[in-house]
């Protein structure tokens, strides 16, 4: 019984200390609510070998391996509008190399937001 009482008392202490720190909004803000606003996020998690991020083929590969049978690509990106392209180990049916983009590249992010 003492153990249970101690655990309950500890939980109450933690909650009472943490509760004041969890404010819904800042005390002053340009936007005091989300009413009438649109929220959007950008998931820039695609990386390529040689893009400068030193993360390899992140989000393109499974287990760090980017080859047939170890990919996580649902749809191959259309690359015509990209300024910077990264050559992959894959080729198209005509033998030409397949390229992808890196979210680490600033021009990629600019294109996505445009």
N, C-alpha and C positions, 0 to 999 in steps of 0.2 A: 504494500500500500504506500509506503514511503517513497518508493521509486516512482510510482505513478504520479503522486503529488508533486514530486520534484520535477518530473517531465512536464506536467501541466503548467507549473509555475514558470519554468524555463521558457516554454512556448509563449506564454502570456507576456513575459518580459521582452522577448525578441520582437513580438508583434507590436507591442506598445512603443518600443524604441524605433522600429522601422516605419511605422504608420505615418508619422508626421513628415518623413522624408519623401513620401510618395505622393506628390502633388500632381493633379491631372494636367494643369497648365502652369506656366510661369506666372508670377505675380503681375508682370506687365509684358505685353506682347502686341505686335501688330495684328495678330489673329488670335483672339481669345477663344474661338471655337472653330470647329471644322465645318460649320454650317455654310453652305454655298460654295465650298472649295472643292477642288478636284485633287486627289492625291495620286501620284504616279511614282513608280520606281523603275530603275534601270538595272538589270541584272547583267553586268559586264563581266562575265566569268570565263569567257573563252580565251585561252592562251595558246600560243604556238611556239614551237622550237625556234629560237632566234629572234623573238619579239622584244627581248630586253627584260622581261619579267622573271626569267629563270624559273619558270614553272612547268616547262615542257608543254605537252599537248593537253593541258588541263581542260576538262569538260568535253573534249573531243574523244579522248581515249578512255579505255576501261583498264584500270590497274596500271596506268602509266604506259601502256602499249598501244600504239596507234597503227594498227594493221588490220587486215581483213579478219573479222571475227572478234576484234577487240575495240570496237568503236561504239560511241554513244550518240552518233549523229542520227536524228530522226529524218531531217530533210537537209540535203546539201544546199548551202547558200548560193544564190545567184551572185556572182562576183563582179559583174560588169561595172558597177559604180564605185567600187573600192579603189582608193589611191594606192594602198599598200596591201599586198597579197602574200600569203605564205604558202610555198609549195609543199604539198603533202606527198607521202609515199604512194598515193593512188593516181591512176590514170583513167581517162574516159575511154569509151569503146574505140574511139579513133586513135588512141595512143597518146593524146595530148595530156599534159600534167593537170591534176586537179588542185585547185587552190582554195584556201579558206582565209578567214579574217581573224584578227586578234583584237579583243576588247581592250588590250593594253595600249593599242595604238590610238593616238588622239584623233586622227582622221577617221577612224572607224566610229568612234563615239559621235563625232560631228555628223557623219552621214546618218547614223541611227536616229539622231535627234532632228535632223533636217526632214 
